[in-house]
Amino acid sequence: MPEQNDLDARASEHWLVERRVRVYPRLFLAMFILAAPLYALTFEGGLDGRGRPPGTDFIAFWSAGRFALDGHAADAWDLDLIGAFQLSMFPGLSGPTQWAYPPTTLPLVIPFGALPHLTAYVTWVVVGLGLFLGVLSTLLRNRQYSWPIALAFPGLWLGIPSGQIQFFVAALLGAALILLPRRPVLAGILIGLLVIKPQLGVLLPVALLAGREWRAFAAAASTSVVAFIVSTGAFGMTALESWWSSLGVLGEAIDDGTAPIYKFVTPYMGLRLVGLQEVPALVLHTVVALPVALVVWRLWRRPADPMVRNSATVIGTFLVTPYAADYDLAVLAFPIAWMAIMGQRHGWLRGDRNLLVATWLLPAITGPIALITHVTMTPFLMALLLRQLWVRGSRKADAEHVDQIAAGGT
């Protein structure tokens, strides 16, 4: 347990008192609920005031599903072809949305491609959000005020209009980490299914190897390989080659300024936002990523609280992967919940609650701040959170070592 000088000794004087914890999330939730019909009023002819359909990014998922159903999966990565299809569906569309996910994601989107666009979008959000909240609910049971805080989380509301894949990814990642101590094989299978968005699983092999989770690692590796073989067999090597080639289009969009870089939240993209070229930005990103991976490795090697290790793995992901956007921050609901539980059980470290409030608000504010200032604040906040987890994990390991010595261990 943390020593007293690491704890917030003025707990009763902290500004985040019970009344505010109870009221503030409900105010945010009411604001989001009231904003939804106002946004709906901007639609005309199936497009909003900016010329975008419901689920601004979902149109790419739906289009890719349609292409795969028609036997032309490889064409989904051709911006001209998919753009022409999207314009045929929505003649007033302001511009096409590129499909940039690997072929292993196509099995997920194909069923939605079989539905009319609006029905597919609503079903996509309902299913994804249901899975996300279902997994999150395992951490919220019997916890006072937890559901209003979860339902008002800006990461949830940011993801609904975008129609992105983040709810499915967050559900897989959260469920895998929760199940790992009890059901390592099932956890490994869920980790393997993260091939639908592999860059958000980049730290999981580090964690599994450091934690000696051999069964989970084997299950994850096997699932990933099977998913790759099945998708390649179903859609052909041409689809794999088309996806790989399409990655250059994103790089070109970053270089020429047409990509919305301000929406990305990693050190690499933050460096690109301030004007650094690709190579120096990648070098500096690596300088950040390697120590973060080492911290996660060390925490998983120690007898740290699983909630410390899980939280560090999720938070560290945004410092290690080069590509993650603001909608991907929905997965932060899990480390927010774990860190809140640890604070309530073992006492708050100094600064914990302020950082958790900032993290809770982060999905709503990081994009606008980056757009105005050209500064991506997410890496700085993730680094501070990781520091808190390192302190808490170190204290936990030291305490258990003292208990071992007292019991005659080594």
N, C-alpha and C positions, 0 to 999 in steps of 0.2 A: 504494500500500500504506500502511496506517495507520502513523503515526509511533510510535516506541517508547513515548512517554509515554501513548499511547492504548491500547497493548497490555497484556495482563495479564502483567507481567514475571515473576510468580511462578508460571508455569505448572506447574512441578513440585510446587509446594506446594498447588495447588488441591485442595479436598476431593473433587472429582469425578474420582478417579483411575480407571485402567483397570479395576481389580477391581470397583469399584462400578458402573461403566457396564455391566460384564458380568453382575453378579449382580442388581442391583436390579430391572431390567425383568423378569427371569425370576421374581422373587418376586411382582411385581404380576400377571404373566400367570398364574401358578399360583393366586393368590388369586381372580382373575376366573373362571378355569375351575372352581375348586371352588365358587364362589358360584352358578354357573349351575344345577346340579342342585338345590341348596338352594332356589333361587327356584322351580324347577319343582314342587317338593313342595308349595308353597303353593296350587297350582291345584286347584280342585274345580268340576266342572260347567262347565269351559271358562273359569273366571274365577279370578283370583288372590285373595289375601286382602283386597285393596282393592276387589274387585268389578270388575276391569278384565281384558279379554281379552289374549292374547298380542299384543304390539305395541300398547301403550296408545293411541298416536295413529294407528296404521295402520288402525284400524277406520273412521276418517273417509275415508281414501284408498280403501279397499275399498268402502265404502258409496257414495261418489261414482261409482266405476266401475260399480257395479251400477245406479245411477240412470241414468247415461248409456247403458248397454247397453239399458235398458228404454225409452229414448226420453224420459226425464224429467230431463235434465241440469240444467235450471234449478232443479229442486226440491232439488238437493243442498245448496244454500246456505240452505235453510229449516231452521232448527234444530229446529223442531217435527216436520217431516216426516222428516228424517234421524235425529232422535232416536227417533221411533216405530219406524223401520225397525231401528235398532240394538237397541232393546229387544225387538223381535220375534225377533231372532236370538239375543240373550243376555238372557233374562228377568230375570236377577239383576244386570244391569249397574248400576253405581253412578250413572251419569249419561251423557248423550250427549256425543260429541266433535264439535265443529263442523268443517265443511269450509270453509276460508277461502282456498284457493288459486285463482288466476285460471283461466278456461276453457282457457288454453293448457296447463295441467297435465293436463287430462282425457285427452288421447291417451296419456299415460304410464300412467295408472292403469286405463284401460279393460281391457287384457288381464288384469290381476290381479283385476278385478271379475268376470271370467268363471269364476274358480276358487273352490272352497270356501275359507272364511276362513283356516283354518290352513295349507292348502296355499299359498294366495296370500301369506300373511305370510312363510312360510319362503322361498318363491321370491323375494319382494321383497327380503328381507335378503341372500340368497345372490347375486342378480344385482347389487344395489347395492354390496355389500361387495366383490364380485369386480371390478367396474369401478374402485372406489376404490383397492383394493390393486394392481390392474393398472397404473393410472397412477402410483401412488406408487412401484412397483417400479423405474421408470425412473431414479429418484433413489437407489435403495438398492443397486444392483448393485455387487458387489465391495467393499462397505463393511462393515468389521468391526463386529459387534454391531448392525447397523442393523435387521435383521428382528425380533429380540426387542424392541427399543425400539418399533418400529412396531406390532407385534402386541399389545403391552401398553399402547399409548396409550389412556388413559381415554376420549378422544373417540370411539374406535371402539366400546368396550364400552357407553358411554352410549347410543349410537345404536341398538344391536341391540334392546334391550327396548322402546324407544319406537316403533320402526318408522317413523320419520320419513323425509323425503326427502333428508336431508343427504348420504348417500353418493353419490347421483346428482349432486347439485349440486357437491359437492367434486370428483368425477371430471371433470365438465365444466370447471370453473374451473381445476383443476390442469393438465388436458391442454391447454387453450387457451393458458395461459401458457408451458407447456413447448414447444409446437409453434410458437408465434408467430414466432420468428426464422427457422425453416426452411419452415414451411407456413402463411403468413399467412391464406390464404383458408380453409383448414380450421379454423384457430384461430378465425377470425371466425364461421364457421358454429357452432362449439361455443359461442362466446360468445352468439350469437343464441338458441341453445336454452336459455339460462338464463332465458328467459321462464317456465320452469316455477317459478322462484322469483326474480323480477326484483330484489328488494331486495338480494340478495347480489351482483349485478353492477353496483351503482350507480357504482363507481369505474372500471369498465372503459372507458367512453367517454372519461373524462378521460385515462386512460393511453394509449389508442390515438391520441387527438388530439395529446397532448403528444409521443408517440414517432413521430409522422408515419406511423403504420401505416395508410395509406389503404386498402389492399386488405382488410385485416382489418376495418377500420371499415365499409367498404361491405358486406362479406359478413355481418357481424354485424347491421347495420341491415336488410339485405334478408331475412335469415333471421327476424328478429323480426317484420317486417311480414308475411311469408308465414305464419308461425305464427299471428299474430293473425287474418289473413284466413281461414285454414283453420278455426281453432277457432270463429270467429264464424259461418262458413258451415255448419259441421257442427252446432253447438249453438244457433245463433240469438242475436240481440241480447238476448233474454230472459235467457239465461245470463250475459251480460256485465253486464246491469243487476242481476241477482240477486247476483252476486259483489260489485259495487260497493256495493250496499245492505248486504250482510253485514258490510262493514268497520265499519259503525256499531255492530254488535253487539259487536265486539271492544273498541271504544272505551268502550262502556257497561260491559263487564265489567271493564275497567281502572278506571273511575271508581267502580264499586260494590265493588271489592275481590274479586270472584269469580275474576278471571283470576290465574293463578300468576305474578305480576310478578317474583318472585324468580328465576324461571328465565330471564328475559331479560337480555341482557348488554351493551346499548348505553347510551350516556350518557342518551338520552331516557328509557328505561325505568328506569334507575337513579335519575333525578331524580323520576320518578313514584313509585318505591318509597319515597322519603323524604318524600312527601306533596305535591310540587308539582303544580299543576293543569296541564292540557294545554298551554295557550298559553305560560306562562313556561318550561315544560320544553322545548317546541319551540324557543323563542328561545335558551335556553342551549345546547341541543343544536347548533343552527346555529352558535353562537359557537365550538364545538369543531370541527364538521364542516368549516367553510370553510378554516381553516388546514391541516387534515389533507389536504384535497383539493389545496391549494396545494403541500404537501410532495410529494405523489405526482406532481403535474404537474412540479415542478422536477426530481425524480429521473428522470422519463422524458424530460425535455429534455436532461439531461446524459448524457455517455458513461459512465454507471454500469454496474456489473456487472448483467447481466439478473437474477441471483438477488436482488440488492438491490432492484431495481425490482419484481420479482414479489412478493417478500415484503412490501414496503411496500404494495402494492396489496391483498393479502389482509388484512393486519393493519389497514390504514386503513379497510377496509370496515366493521369492527365499531365504528369511531368515527364513521362517516358515515351509515350506514343507521339509521333509528329502530328497526327491528324485526329482531332476531335473538335466538335462544334458545341455551341451553347446548349442545343437540345440534348446532347449526350449527358449533360450534367444532371439529368433526371436520376441517374444511378447514385448520386450523392445522398439521396434519401436514406440509403442503407448506412453509410458511415455516420450521418447525422443521428440516426436512431441508435446505433451502437455507442457512439460517444456520449449521448444523453443518458443512456442506461448506465454506462460506467460512471458518469458523474454523480448520478443519483445513488448508486450502490457504494462507491468508494470515495466520494468527495470530488469536488471540482478542482482541477488545476487552475492556477491563475491565468485568466484570459480565455479559458475554455468556452464559457457561455457567449462572450462577445464574438469569438471566432465561429461558433455554431450559428449565431444569428446572421453573421455576414455570409456564411456558406449557404444558409437557407435562402437568402435573398439573391445569391450570386447569379442564378440563371436569368433573372430579370434585369440585372444591372450591368453584367459584364459586357454585353454587346453594345448597348448605348454608350457606356463609358469609353470603350475602345473606338467607337465611331467618332466621338467628339475629340478625344485626347490622343488617339493612336497608341494607347497603352493598354495592353491586355493584362488585367489584374488577376486573372485566375491562377497563373503559376505562382504568384507571390502568396496568395491565400493558401494554395495547396501546400506550399513549402512550410508555412506557419503551422498548418494542421499536422503535417508529418512530424514536425519538431515536437509538438505536443504529444503525439502518439509514441515517439521515441522515448520521451521522458517517462511517460506512464508505463510503457513496456519495460524500460530499464528498471524502474522501481519494483515492478512486479517480479521480474527475474531475480533481483537482489533479495527480495523478501523470501522467495521460495528457496533460494540458496541458503539463507540463514536458517530457515526451517529444516532443511536437509541436514545441515551441520548439527543443529540442536538434537535431531533425531538419530545422530550417529552416522549420517551419510557422508558422501565425499563431495 
